[in-house]
Amino acid sequence: MALIVDHNKALSTSPLKISAPLGASLAFMGMKGCLPMFHGSQGCTAFALVMMVRHFREAIPLQTTAMNEISTILGGMDQVEQGLLNIARRAKPEIIGLISTALTETRGEDMEGDVRQIRARNKELHDIAVVDVSAPDFAGSLETGWGKAIAAMIRQLVPAPGNQAKLNRVNLLPGCHLTPGDVEALKDIIADFGLEAVVLPDLSDSLDGHVPDAYTPTTLGGTSVAQVREMGRSRLTIAIGEHMRISAKTLQEKTGVPYVLLDRVTGLEAVDRLMVSLSSVAGVPVPARQRRARSQLVDAMLDGHFYFGGRSVAIAGEPSLVWTMGKLVSDMGATIAAAVTTQAQPGLAELKTERVIVGDFEDLEDQILEAGGCDLIIANSNARQVSAGHGIPLFRAGFPVFDRLGAAHLVSAGYRGTRDLITQLGNILMERPGHAHSEHDHEHKAAAAG
């Protein structure tokens, strides 16, 4: 078992952590006709906006209450009211996500009470869903804000269960470590079982890189408020990533819909668990298309393990990303030389490494040096300096990825996604000096298959 070490630094010179408000706003990007608003200063909003634009290379709708010195001291209810009314009149959204920041949380703003009063005296807001989320920067990271936003949407939008019949449908609660491409792949897998998926949130329909027919000031697609209100009629909820547990539990408590929590959907064993869950709820065997994809993955694992065995990998990112990538490379025979994450998550103790550091890229570099180097780094684009400084190849994953195209389209979910990820990582390791390709590899593969 790995030892989880939190350095609790007073100063981070090369930060890894992404703020919780950004995670919450990213979750709202997967809602149809949505315009999120930060309740804080303009700088907080500008920072989050720039990061999302650089990662997705799309127009990002995001507003701010633009708190100043006076409103910070006296209270920002007037700014919230003005902001909500401006958005309602100009953008006409279906839903507004009102997200707190460290500035307003430190003062102690009562956003829930303020929103209730504002809605009561403004008829323009009666037909617009306004979801308030408490996501201060000083508590948690990207995953935290993402999970809080989804739980808030469930609490505030999903009604108590009625007498309506269950539909041939499942709820999908993807973690923030999954790309729009991953979500789209999971929807296709669910459809193979004859089931319909209600995805909360659905970035594959809003930030998948499509060109709209006309300009819209809100999000370009995603899950509608009406779909969210009907989540109680689904047969099962599938949550992916430990940070989605709170959302799945909230939905179960609200509607009675049972849930399955999958720690990941990358890797042979992990995807097998997904298939068993879908087969059980649909009452049908695993489709031939998925069985074929599984066979292809097994073949890719046999091909690739020659290049992973004896290699060392360093990983940095949100806990769910570190867990997913760490398990995959371990399963393929590589060792984890360094693992750095943004917050302590007990499940990371199961990784096959000596320790998991809660820290930043400086800690990643220190661990790599202590291990005598490594063959590959898996992290976001901010690890490029560590990569270049030590001559170690970098596989970009997580958020943000701003120095490569197509970050939103990368797929690592499902049998095919895992197959493609193994191929990409294996190709990098093949080019890394120090591995002598054996002319007997294919003989070994044939022996293993036999």
PEKA-V901781 format. One record per residue. N is the residue number from 1. RES is the residue in one small letter. PSI is psi in whole degrees, 0 to 359 (999 if undefined). OMEGA is omega in radians with two decimals (none if undefined). Layout:
N:RES:PSI:OMEGA
N:RES:PSI:OMEGA
This chain:
1:m:146:-3.14
2:a:146:3.04
3:l:126:3.12
4:i:119:-3.07
5:v:123:3.10
6:d:110:-3.11
7:h:338:3.11
8:n:54:-3.08
9:k:143:3.04
10:a:336:-3.13
11:l:130:3.07
12:s:118:-3.11
13:t:344:3.13
14:s:73:-2.93
15:p:145:3.05
16:l:325:-3.03
17:k:138:3.03
18:i:142:-2.97
19:s:153:3.12
20:a:319:3.11
21:p:324:3.11
22:l:319:3.10
23:g:320:3.12
24:a:317:3.14
25:s:325:3.11
26:l:322:3.10
27:a:320:3.14
28:f:340:3.09
29:m:342:3.12
30:g:12:3.09
31:m:138:-3.11
32:k:135:3.08
33:g:39:-3.06
34:c:148:3.01
35:l:99:-3.14
36:p:155:3.11
37:m:126:3.05
38:f:133:3.02
39:h:89:-3.07
40:g:200:-3.12
41:s:166:3.13
42:q:328:-3.12
43:g:321:3.12
44:c:315:-3.11
45:t:318:-3.12
46:a:319:-3.14
47:f:312:-3.14
48:a:319:-3.13
49:l:313:-3.12
50:v:318:-3.12
51:m:318:-3.13
52:m:322:3.11
53:v:317:-3.13
54:r:324:-3.11
55:h:308:-3.05
56:f:341:-3.10
57:r:41:3.12
58:e:163:3.02
59:a:130:-3.09
60:i:118:3.10
61:p:116:-3.13
62:l:128:-3.10
63:q:173:-3.10
64:t:152:3.04
65:t:351:3.05
66:a:57:3.11
67:m:139:3.08
68:n:189:-3.07
69:e:318:-3.07
70:i:311:-3.10
71:s:332:3.10
72:t:325:-3.13
73:i:315:-3.03
74:l:343:-3.12
75:g:147:-3.02
76:g:21:-3.11
77:m:322:3.14
78:d:320:3.10
79:q:320:3.11
80:v:314:-3.11
81:e:314:3.13
82:q:319:-3.14
83:g:315:3.13
84:l:317:-3.13
85:l:321:3.10
86:n:316:3.13
87:i:316:-3.12
88:a:320:-3.08
89:r:323:-3.03
90:r:321:-3.05
91:a:336:-3.11
92:k:60:-3.11
93:p:165:2.99
94:e:327:-3.06
95:i:143:3.06
96:i:127:3.05
97:g:115:-3.13
98:l:111:-2.96
99:i:125:3.10
100:s:162:3.07
101:t:178:-3.12
102:a:326:-3.10
103:l:308:-3.09
104:t:329:3.12
105:e:325:3.12
106:t:322:3.11
107:r:328:-3.14
108:g:44:3.12
109:e:138:3.07
110:d:80:-3.04
111:m:320:-3.13
112:e:314:3.12
113:g:320:3.13
114:d:315:-3.13
115:v:320:3.13
116:r:316:3.12
117:q:318:-3.12
118:i:316:3.13
119:r:325:-3.09
120:a:329:-3.07
121:r:6:3.13
122:n:106:-3.10
123:k:335:-3.12
124:e:338:-3.07
125:l:356:-3.04
126:h:327:-3.09
127:d:8:-3.14
128:i:129:3.08
129:a:125:3.09
130:v:113:-3.10
131:v:116:3.11
132:d:139:-3.08
133:v:130:3.05
134:s:109:-3.09
135:a:66:-3.13
136:p:150:-3.11
137:d:330:-3.03
138:f:359:-3.14
139:a:107:3.07
140:g:201:-3.05
141:s:203:-3.13
142:l:313:3.13
143:e:320:-3.11
144:t:311:-3.13
145:g:319:3.10
146:w:309:-3.13
147:g:319:3.13
148:k:320:-3.13
149:a:317:-3.12
150:i:319:3.09
151:a:321:3.12
152:a:319:3.11
153:m:321:3.13
154:i:314:-3.12
155:r:320:-2.98
156:q:344:-3.07
157:l:327:-3.05
158:v:122:-3.13
159:p:168:3.05
160:a:149:-3.08
161:p:141:3.08
162:g:208:-3.13
163:n:15:-3.12
164:q:147:-3.12
165:a:151:3.08
166:k:145:3.13
167:l:164:3.12
168:n:70:-2.90
169:r:149:3.02
170:v:149:3.02
171:n:137:3.11
172:l:120:3.11
173:l:90:-3.09
174:p:145:3.06
175:g:166:-3.07
176:c:349:3.11
177:h:351:3.13
178:l:137:-3.13
179:t:165:2.99
180:p:325:3.08
181:g:321:3.09
182:d:315:-3.12
183:v:318:3.11
184:e:319:3.11
185:a:320:3.12
186:l:323:3.08
187:k:320:3.11
188:d:320:3.12
189:i:315:3.14
190:i:320:3.12
191:a:329:3.11
192:d:335:3.12
193:f:7:-3.14
194:g:20:-3.13
195:l:153:3.04
196:e:143:-3.12
197:a:132:2.94
198:v:112:-3.01
199:v:128:3.10
200:l:108:-0.08
201:p:162:-3.08
202:d:85:3.11
203:l:340:-3.12
204:s:345:-3.14
205:d:355:-3.08
206:s:322:-3.10
207:l:36:3.14
208:d:5:3.06
209:g:38:3.09
210:h:159:-3.13
211:v:119:-3.10
212:p:158:3.11
213:d:331:-3.12
214:a:162:3.14
215:y:140:3.03
216:t:136:-3.12
217:p:355:3.14
218:t:188:3.09
219:t:153:-3.01
220:l:352:-3.12
221:g:197:-3.14
222:g:192:-3.13
223:t:133:-3.12
224:s:160:3.08
225:v:322:3.13
226:a:321:3.11
227:q:320:3.12
228:v:320:-3.12
229:r:342:-3.13
230:e:12:-3.11
231:m:338:3.11
232:g:349:-3.14
233:r:2:3.11
234:s:160:-3.11
235:r:333:-3.05
236:l:149:2.99
237:t:130:3.08
238:i:114:3.12
239:a:139:-3.06
240:i:115:-3.12
241:g:139:-3.10
242:e:327:-3.11
243:h:354:3.09
244:m:1:-3.14
245:r:316:-3.10
246:i:322:3.13
247:s:317:3.14
248:a:318:3.12
249:k:320:3.11
250:t:317:3.14
251:l:320:3.12
252:q:317:3.12
253:e:327:-3.09
254:k:323:-2.98
255:t:343:-3.07
256:g:1:3.12
257:v:122:-3.14
258:p:158:-3.14
259:y:156:3.01
260:v:126:3.11
261:l:117:3.09
262:l:127:-3.11
263:d:336:3.14
264:r:165:3.06
265:v:30:3.08
266:t:129:-3.09
267:g:149:-3.05
268:l:307:-3.10
269:e:319:-3.11
270:a:316:-3.14
271:v:327:3.05
272:d:319:3.13
273:r:322:3.09
274:l:316:-3.12
275:m:320:3.12
276:v:318:-3.14
277:s:314:-3.12
278:l:320:3.13
279:s:322:-3.13
280:s:315:-3.08
281:v:328:-3.13
282:a:339:-3.11
283:g:28:3.13
284:v:156:3.08
285:p:164:3.10
286:v:127:-3.08
287:p:151:-3.14
288:a:326:-3.13
289:r:320:3.14
290:q:327:3.08
291:r:321:3.09
292:r:318:3.13
293:a:324:3.10
294:r:318:3.11
295:s:321:3.10
296:q:322:3.12
297:l:316:3.12
298:v:318:3.12
299:d:318:3.12
300:a:324:3.10
301:m:320:3.08
302:l:318:3.11
303:d:320:-2.97
304:g:339:-3.00
305:h:339:3.07
306:f:330:-3.04
307:y:347:3.08
308:f:326:-3.08
309:g:130:3.13
310:g:359:3.13
311:r:158:3.13
312:s:142:-3.05
313:v:140:3.03
314:a:136:-3.06
315:i:137:3.08
316:a:138:3.12
317:g:191:3.06
318:e:154:-3.06
319:p:317:-3.10
320:s:326:3.10
321:l:315:3.12
322:v:319:3.13
323:w:313:-3.11
324:t:310:-3.11
325:m:322:-3.14
326:g:317:3.11
327:k:321:-3.11
328:l:310:-3.08
329:v:327:3.08
330:s:317:3.11
331:d:331:-3.12
332:m:358:3.06
333:g:359:3.11
334:a:162:3.05
335:t:153:3.12
336:i:107:-3.10
337:a:328:-3.11
338:a:140:3.09
339:a:119:-3.12
340:v:135:-3.12
341:t:180:-3.00
342:t:338:3.12
343:q:155:-3.10
344:a:124:3.09
345:q:113:-3.01
346:p:325:-3.11
347:g:337:-3.13
348:l:344:3.10
349:a:343:3.14
350:e:354:3.11
351:l:148:-3.14
352:k:74:3.08
353:t:163:-3.08
354:e:319:-3.10
355:r:155:3.04
356:v:122:-3.08
357:i:131:2.95
358:v:104:-3.02
359:g:221:-3.04
360:d:192:-3.09
361:f:337:3.03
362:e:319:3.07
363:d:323:3.10
364:l:314:-3.14
365:e:319:3.13
366:d:319:-3.14
367:q:321:3.11
368:i:316:3.14
369:l:320:3.13
370:e:326:3.14
371:a:357:-3.12
372:g:24:3.14
373:g:177:3.08
374:c:175:-3.06
375:d:344:-3.07
376:l:142:3.02
377:i:133:3.04
378:i:113:-3.09
379:a:180:3.10
380:n:183:-3.03
381:s:339:-3.12
382:n:354:3.07
383:a:3:-3.04
384:r:329:3.12
385:q:318:3.09
386:v:318:3.14
387:s:311:-3.10
388:a:321:-3.08
389:g:331:-3.10
390:h:4:3.10
391:g:34:-3.13
392:i:129:3.14
393:p:146:-3.12
394:l:124:2.97
395:f:116:-3.03
396:r:125:3.14
397:a:154:-3.14
398:g:205:-3.09
399:f:132:0.02
400:p:155:2.96
401:v:102:-3.01
402:f:357:-3.13
403:d:20:3.03
404:r:152:3.09
405:l:154:2.97
406:g:22:-3.13
407:a:325:-3.10
408:a:342:-3.05
409:h:356:3.12
410:l:137:-3.09
411:v:126:3.06
412:s:5:-3.10
413:a:147:3.11
414:g:178:3.12
415:y:314:-3.09
416:r:319:3.12
417:g:318:3.10
418:t:318:3.10
419:r:312:-3.10
420:d:324:3.12
421:l:317:3.09
422:i:319:3.13
423:t:314:-3.13
424:q:313:3.14
425:l:319:3.14
426:g:321:3.12
427:n:322:3.09
428:i:316:-3.13
429:l:329:3.09
430:m:325:-3.12
431:e:348:-3.09
432:r:124:3.12
433:p:147:3.10
434:g:352:3.09
435:h:119:3.11
436:a:112:3.14
437:h:126:-3.11
438:s:134:3.11
439:e:350:3.14
440:h:9:-3.10
441:d:314:-3.08
442:h:329:3.05
443:e:320:3.10
444:h:320:-3.13
445:k:316:-3.14
446:a:323:3.12
447:a:319:3.13
448:a:321:-3.13
449:a:329:-3.13
450:g:999:none
